[in-house]
Amino acid sequence: MKNSFFLVIPEQKNDPQLVATFAEPALRQWVAELPSANPGLATRLFQDLINDLISLKMTTANRLNALELLRQQFLMIEEYLRSRLIKSGFPKGEIEKKIFSLVVVIEKQFTIGYWSVARDLTRREVGWLQGKNTALSIQRSIKGLSGIIISHYMMGYPVPEWIWFDLHSLYRLASKLGKENTRVSDQAGMFSKSSSVEDSYKQILLLSLAYPFGLMQKEFQLVYEFIEKISDLVVIERKAIADQATQCVILADEDLPPSFFAAESAEKDSRTESVKLYLNLSKLLKLIKQSEKFCSKDEARFSSLEVRKSDNQKLSAELFDYLMQRWQGNEPQGTAFFTDRLNRYLAIGLDATHELQDTRQEASADLEILAETYSDRALFCCFEKEGVLSIGSLVSFRKIDALPHQRCLGVVCKIQLPKQDNKLIFEVTIIAQQSFSVTYQEPDAASESEPRKALLYGVKHHNEERSYIILESFMIKDGDVLRMTMGHENFPIILNGRKNIGLGYWQFECRRIMEKRTQQSESKKGYDFI
């Protein structure tokens, strides 16, 4: 690998005085004086410094040493900027787009620094000690490119051209030099403080196979760190995996992520005659039987937009199942509900749907937005408001000639922004073809307390009608009894089968129960002689 198509090294200028500022003592002093209380200024100063570092003529050893000294600060800035990207849903506002552009520029500049070192070290024969630095610089380059991919995934954007080509080329370069399994120090690791080129390569390959457009923004880093824990179970092989109907193939001379093929088509793939690598996932898929080891009973996938930071973060059972399905080659798909290719009126959230389905009052016109059909499974919509849609959003829609209360209910399961604008393509998993607006109160609620909104729908199961209620309170548990009002009726229901079906929404199977008659105790009179 003589050159990178994505990591283009800028023209090197000769400035000995500026080079001296990158000596270890001066650089440590610079980092110590960085205004951490002002992240905007600290980020600008850091970017300017990295731009100088990759544009100067200096020894390979000095450049690598400077990058390693600055890496912890880089990771902190990257984490901070990404945290700003995931505070709200899609589409993103202008501020988030500027932050995204900034984080990608910094990630790219920092990675160019490591690629510059790797290129210098692999152009000539080096000793054992420098050979260790070769593995380090390639590993850091792969990590840097992986970071750029993750930042794009978080925004629902397509991965830039040539990144996958460079990733495959870096891994093949390390393999050619026999450095792919050399472990190097990596303080950024959550579960291990050392990593190899192959570990880092497998980590981003597995993330891409998790079908990123079906993940919530908060889940990318969580899944990436989980993969670090289990990547040893994945093996990169040169030949197709025996007795495996579906092959996971890496086209090493193509600018493409890995993908699943039927075994026959994988061998006959006519797109390239280049090197093919295969991912053996058989050991990884045995984790399905060990879900309790990696899952938390207390975690729910759609409980919130943001994730709670923890050193021993476990996955929700729903997310674990999602990953296992993806790594078996099953792509997440919305319901094929739009085969007629007709436009729909879309409403987002329980409150909007509740109001539109309430036939007793006229709903506000601004609760709905026109969505076009993009495919049999996807809708296409241009939003004026920011942050209105996320993976897990509860939505309802109707045909444009249907009445407002004739609505289908679903949950968003995929989001893409292929042109990096406000035009979203999204797929929906259908929950019910018709739901009904109801209200409820807890039995011990004060008489003057306002009833809470909920949605009710029915499903036929083995010739039996079952009713389900969707509400927003995470405090309600299985076995709780509520008083539900539906039309002119008010009666108690008991809840079971609690399930987190959407972002902040909980579903229960509900069953009507008999009213408990309160026995009126006879009022006792006092003693008449006292």
HELIX and SHEET records of a PDB file:
HELIX    1   1 PRO A   16  ALA A   20  1                                   5    
HELIX    2   2 GLU A   24  ALA A   32  1                                   9    
HELIX    3   3 PRO A   39  SER A   55  1                                  17    
HELIX    4   4 THR A   60  LEU A   85  1                                  26    
HELIX    5   5 GLU A   94  THR A  122  1                                  29    
HELIX    6   6 TRP A  128  MET A  155  1                                  28    
HELIX    7   7 ILE A  163  LYS A  176  1                                  14    
HELIX    8   8 VAL A  197  LEU A  209  1                                  13    
HELIX    9   9 PRO A  212  GLY A  214  5                                   3    
HELIX   10  10 GLU A  219  ILE A  230  1                                  12    
HELIX   11  11 SER A  231  LEU A  233  5                                   3    
HELIX   12  12 ALA A  263  GLU A  267  1                                   5    
HELIX   13  13 LEU A  284  GLN A  290  5                                   7    
HELIX   14  14 SER A  291  PHE A  294  1                                   4    
HELIX   15  15 ALA A  317  ARG A  326  1                                  10    
HELIX   16  16 LEU A  350  GLN A  357  1                                   8    
HELIX   17  17 ALA A  365  LEU A  367  5                                   3    
SHEET    1   A 2 VAL A 184  SER A 185  0                                        
SHEET    2   A 2 SER A 194  SER A 195 -1                                        
SHEET    1   B 4 VAL A 235  GLU A 237  0                                        
SHEET    2   B 4 LYS A 276  ASN A 280 -1                                        
SHEET    3   B 4 THR A 246  LEU A 251 -1                                        
SHEET    4   B 4 SER A 259  ALA A 262 -1                                        
SHEET    1   C 7 ARG A 344  ILE A 348  0                                        
SHEET    2   C 7 ILE A 369  THR A 373 -1                                        
SHEET    3   C 7 ALA A 378  CYS A 382 -1                                        
SHEET    4   C 7 LYS A 423  ALA A 432 -1                                        
SHEET    5   C 7 CYS A 408  GLN A 416 -1                                        
SHEET    6   C 7 LEU A 394  LYS A 399 -1                                        
SHEET    7   C 7 ARG A 344  ILE A 348 -1                                        
SHEET    1   D 7 PHE A 436  GLN A 441  0                                        
SHEET    2   D 7 ARG A 452  HIS A 461 -1                                        
SHEET    3   D 7 GLU A 464  LEU A 471 -1                                        
SHEET    4   D 7 TYR A 505  ARG A 512 -1                                        
SHEET    5   D 7 GLU A 489  GLY A 502 -1                                        
SHEET    6   D 7 VAL A 481  MET A 486 -1                                        
SHEET    7   D 7 PHE A 436  GLN A 441 -1                                        
END                                                                             
